[in-house]
Amino acid sequence: MSERFKCCSAVMLLLTREKENNEEILFQKRKNTGFCDGFYDLSASGHVDANESMKHAMCREAKEELNIDIKEENLEFVCMIHKNSNGCIYYNGYFKANKWSGEPIINEPQKMKN
């Protein structure tokens, strides 16, 4: 019997906030990652661990990368993108959040510019 096909999944966060009656989108600028360094990226992103839901992974990544707490019910699903990256099939889930607790900070300064 052949081995079942395996794929990877990742999550990306579109973090927004209201400021002076306008909606702001919070980005970070990548550095020292070897992938798109010098380009702006969404607020937080990362791989989904085994036996973890995408929403749970998104909340975990927001805490790890931005030191903010997002409840799963405050995540809005935006879209799913299927891609082949160097022979690895990815399913990337994009989420939006405009409600969280804490003040966003760059928790991984070695990977992101202020």
Summary of the structure (lengths in Angstrom):
residues: 114
radius of gyration: 15.1
end to end distance: 51.2
largest distance: 60.8
contacts: 298
relative contact order: 0.27
helix: 14%
strand: 46%
